[in-house]
Every structure is written in C-alpha cells, then in structure tokens.
Amino acid sequence: MALEKQLKWEGKASAELKGPKAEQIWPLLEDFFGLHEWFPTLTTCHGVEGTSGVAGCVRFCAGFKTPVDPKSDQNQDQEKVNWTKQKLLTIDPANMTYSYSIIDGNVGFNSYISTVQVVPKDAGCTIVWKYEVEPVEGWRLEDLDLFIGTGLQVMASRMEASLQLQVE
C-alpha cells in the first residue's frame, strides 16, 4: 500500500492598524531585507542575493523563536539558532502585495509559500499574511498559526509605534 502524501497546511493571519494608512505601512514591508526591524525575536535579516524588494532576491533570517522550540535549560551552553533563507517570488507595489518561499533552513518548513498584502481601509489598513506548507515534523497547524499570528500582531504594533514616533 502506497503512502499518500499529506495535504499542505494552509493558514491566514491578519492585523488591523487603526491609524496608519496602507501607503505608510507598505514601504516598511516592501523592504524585504528589513524584516528584523518588525518581527519579534528575529535578530538577523540580511540580503544574500539580489536587491531588496526585487523579485528573485534572497534574505537570510535567524534568531527567531518558535512555539515548538525546546525550553532553554539554564545549564545548556548553546541554544539552537533557528534560521531560514527566503526568496522573494513576486512583488506588486501597486496592489501592496508580495509572495515569498522558504528555500532552505533548519526549522523543517518544506514547500512553504507565503503571500503578504496591505489592504487599505477607511480608518487605517489591514496586513494579511496567507501561508501554506507541507506538514512540519514536531509541529501542529495550530503552532504555525500561533507563530505567524502572534508575530504579525507584534509587527503591526511596532510599525504603528514607529510611525507615531515619526509624527511627534
């Protein structure tokens, strides 16, 4: 009996920003190599190929924590550093959207593709993050939803705070 391949996990997270306009938020997300400015626990993000914001460019991201990371033991000398390489597949500034894939890493994300979009609203905007990935060993879909959903909420708060500081 042949093993059937599991279907991909799919998810979606969104964050509403009450003050900033989509045109203010988009440049912050469009900087593909600048994710460490916004995503929680991400300590490193830099370009390894191409130009930020141009389809085909690749970023290296490291230092982020996930819901399935082992709890750190104070006696441990070294903690595992999570990392991924991510490739910008498409970018559409007019519609404030881009998609990217994880092309390498040590967190077990295979065939991961994500689309991020900033959607204008009357009083602010919404950031929508859709994703799909093959089931990840040691994870549940709920873990991935929590990781991306929580990360996006923190990103939105940091972006709002950054824009408020520019106004003051």
N, C-alpha and C positions, 0 to 999 in steps of 0.2 A: 504494500500500500504506500503510495507516494505521499509525502508530507505536503500539505497545501501551505502556500505562503500566506502569512497573516496579512490582513489588510493594513493599510497605513493608518496611523493615528492622525486625526485632524483636530485642530482646535482654533479658537479665536479669543482674543482678549481686546478690550478697548478701555480707553481712559478719556474722560471728558475734562477739558480745560475750559473753565468758565470765563476767563478774561482774555487770554491771548488769542489773536486771530490765527487762522491757518497759515497765512503768509509770514507770520512771525515764527511759528514752530517749524515749518518745513525746512528752512536753512539749517536748523540745528540737527535734524535727522538726515538731511541730504549729505552732510559731512560724514561719509561712510567710515572714515578713519577716526572719527571723534566719539565713538560710542562710549568710551570710558569716562567721558565727561558726565554722562547721564545714567548709565546702567549701574545698579547697586553691586558692590563687591568686585566689579570688573576693574582690575588695577592696571591692565595694559591693553592698549589697542593701537596698532600702528600698521601702516601700509607695508606690504611686502612685494606688491606688484601693481603697476599701473598708477593712475591718478585717482585720488578720492573723488567719488561721485560720477565716475565714468564706467559704464558697463564693462565688465571684464577685470576690474581691479580686485585685488585680494587683500584682506586685512587679517592680522593675527590678533586674537583676543585671548587673554589669560588672566587667571587670578579670581575668577568668579566662583561663588559657592552655589551648590545645588541642594535641593531638598533631600537627595539621597546620599550626599557625602557622609562618610563616617564621622561621627562626633570626634572632635580632636581630643587626643589624650595628652594631658599636660607633660607626660614623660616622653612623648614622641619628639625626636629631634627634627624630623622633616615631615611636612604635611604634603599630600598630593596636591599639585597645582593643576587645576583644570584648564584646558586650552582648546581652541578651535581655530581653523583657518576658514574664512568665509569669503565667497566670491559673489560680487555684485552681478546679477544676471541681467536685470533690466532696470531702467530708471526713466521716469516720466515726470519731469518737473511741472509741466502744465497741469497734470492731474495729481501732483504731490504724492507719488507712489513709487516704490521700488520693490524688487524682489531679489533675494539672495539665497545661496545654498551653502551648507557646510561641506567643505571638500576634504577636510582632514581634522583630526582631533583625538582626544583621549576620553571623551565622555560617552561614546557609543551611539552618537547620532548618525544613522545611516540614511541616505536619501532624504535629508532634511531640506525642505524648501519653505521659505517664509516670504510673505508679502506685507509690507508696512505702508499704510496710507494715512495722510492727514485729511480729514473731511471737514470742510467749513460748516459752521453752524451760525445761527443768528447772534448768539452771545458766546463766541469763542470757537472751539473746534473739538474734534474727537480724533484721537490716534487709534487706528485699528491695526492689529497685528494678527494675521492669519498664518497658520503653520501646519505642515504635515511632515511626518517622519515615520520610518518603519518602527515598530515597537522596540523599545530600548531595554536591554537586559538590566534588571535590578530596579527599573522604574515602573510606575503605573502612569496611565494617561493623566490622572489627577495630579501627580507630581510635576509633570511638564506644564499642565495648566497653571498650577500654583507658581512655578518658577517664572514663566513668562508673564502671567497676570500681575504678580507682585512686582516683578521687575518693571513692567510698563507703568504701573501706578507711581512707583518711585521716580522713574524717568520723567513722567508728566509733572510731578511736584517740583522736581529740580529745574525743569525747563521754565515753569511758571515763576519760580523764585528768581531765576537768572534774569528773566525779562523784567520783573519788578525792580530788581536792583539797577537795571539799565535806565529805568524811568526816573528813579529817585535821584 
